[in-house]
Amino acid sequence: MCDLPLFAWMRNSILQSNLKAKMGYRLPRLVNLITVFGLLLTPHSLLAVTPKTIPHSVIPATKTTRLEIHIRRRQVTVYHGNIPAKTYPIAVGRQGWETPVGNFRVAQMLKNPTWIHPFTGKEIPGGDPENPLGHYWIGFWTDGRNWIGFHGTTNPESVGKSASHGCIRMYSKDVEDLYKQVKLGTIVSVMP
């Protein structure tokens, strides 16, 4: 086993995590764990666990790409250095479930994430057409149980509105495009 502090922290965090997060984001398969952390862990340590955020102190900020979310404008802009590269329309958190304002970093990236209903506990597997997260998840905020991030939507009419539980909803093609441009550590600035 590797003695690197990051590896030890990740392994311990994964093994000690709750089995279900309130918002329902889990890593049920090895392929998703590799996507998120870029490391191969032994299969016996991958029992359907909830990932915890990687502390910002161990995620290096990317120097070229950053994201700016403007809640009032309902837009996210991708910057390469100081040059705006692309702007996408988004949905943001509705009243009582506001999207948090501040500076964050991408801490989780998943393809076909499983969604667990926050109130009933019902699971909808990744890739299911009923999964409200769509095919891509880019998590940038967590309190250890709940996650907020970018994802697709089964309700495209909600894009451009305050409609979510705090997450950033995007059209499916847009979140897929965004997923290709960011990586763990990409800075996400959320402004009112």
N, C-alpha and C positions, 0 to 999 in steps of 0.2 A: 504494500500500500504506500502511496505517495505521502510524504511528510509536508507537502506544501500547505500553508495555512488556509488558502482559499479552498483547496480540495477537502481538507478536514472540516472546515466550516460548512461547506455545501453538503457533505455527506451527513454530518450531524444534524444540520437543519432539516434535510429531507427526512431523515429517520425519525426526528422528533416532531414533525409537523402534524397538525390535525388531519384526520382522514377526509374531512369535507370542509371546504371554506364556505363561509356564509354566502358569498357571491357565486361560488361553484366552479372555480377554475382549478383543475387538477392535471397531473401528469400521469395518465394511466399507462403509457407505453414507453418503452425504451427509446423509440425513435423521437418522441417529443422531448425526452430528457436530453438527448444528444443535441437536438435543435436549440434548446434553451441554454445549456451550459457548455456545449462543445466538448464534453468529456464522456468517456465510457466508464460507467460504474458497474459493479457486478450485479447480475440480474436479481439476486436475493435481496438487494437493498432497494428495489424499485416497486415495492408493493403499493399500488394506487395511493400515493401520498400527495398532499398539497405542497407545492413549492413555496418557499418563503423568498422574499426579495433578497437579492444580493446586496449587501451594504454598499452604499455609494462610495465608501472609502476604498473598495476593492474593484470597482468598475471604472476603468479609465474613460474619461470623456473623449468622444471622438472630436477631432479638430476640424473636420471638413463639413460634416452634415449636422444640422440641428433643426428642431421643430419649434414653431411658435403657434400656439393656439390662441385665437381671439374669440372669447366666449360671446361677446355682444355681436360680433360680425358672423359668428357661426362658421369660422374658417380655420384651417390649419395650413400653414405655409412651411414648405421645406426650403431651408437655406443651405447653400454650399458656400461655406465661408460667410461673407456678408451679402452674398448675392441671392435674392429670392429665385428659386428654381421652379417651383410649382405650388399652386394654392388649390386646396380641395374644400368643398362644402362639407359641413359636419352637423350632427345633432349633438347637443350637450345635455347636462343634467337638468332635470326639471326642478321646480320649486320644492324644497325639502330634501332634494337629492343632488344639490349643486356639485358641479365639477370643481375639484379643489384648485385654487389659484396658487402659483408658486413655480419654483424651478425643480425639475425632477430629471431622472434618467431612465431610459428604457432598461427594465430589469427582467423582462420575460418576453419571449417570442415563441408562439405556438402555431402550428398548422393543424387545422381541424380540431380545435379545442372542445373538450366535453363541457357542457353547461349543466349546472345543477340549479334548479329553481331556488331562489334565496328563501322562500317561505315554505314551500312544500317538500323540498328535498328531491323532487323528481329529476332524474338524470336524462339528458338528451345527448347522445354521443356525437362526437365530431363527425362531420360529413352528412349528418341527417338533415334533410331539407327543413325540418322544424326547428333546428338549432338556431336560436336568435343571434348567436355570435358570428354566424357565417363560417368562412374557412380560415380566417386569419385573426390572430390575437397579438397585440403589442402592449404589454402591461407596463405602466410607468409609475403607479402609486399603489401602496398597500399599507395597511395598518397591522399586517400579520395574519388577518383573517379575510378581509375584504380586498378586492382588487379593483382598480380603475385603469382602463386602457382603451386603445383603438380596436374596433372590430367592425365587421360587416353587419348587415341587418336583414331580417326577413320583412321589415317594414320600411321600404325605401322612401315612403311619403314622410317619414319622420325626420329625414335629413333636412337641415336648415331650421330646425325647431329645438325648443327645450323639451326633450322627450324621454331621456334615459334616466337610469339610476346613478348617474354621475359619469358614465363612460362616454367615449367619443364614438358615436356611430358614423359610419361612412358607407357610401355605395360600395358594393362588392368589388368592382373593378378598381376603385380608388384605394381601398385598403390593401388589395393585392399589390398595387403599384407602390404604395408606401412601404409595405413589408420588404420589398426588394431594395429600398433605399436606406433603411436604417439597420442598426445592429445594437447589441447590448452595449449600453453606455452612452448612446445618443442622447443629447440633452433635449428635454422637452420643457419649454417655458409656457405656462398657462397664464394668460392675462385676462382681466375682466372684459 
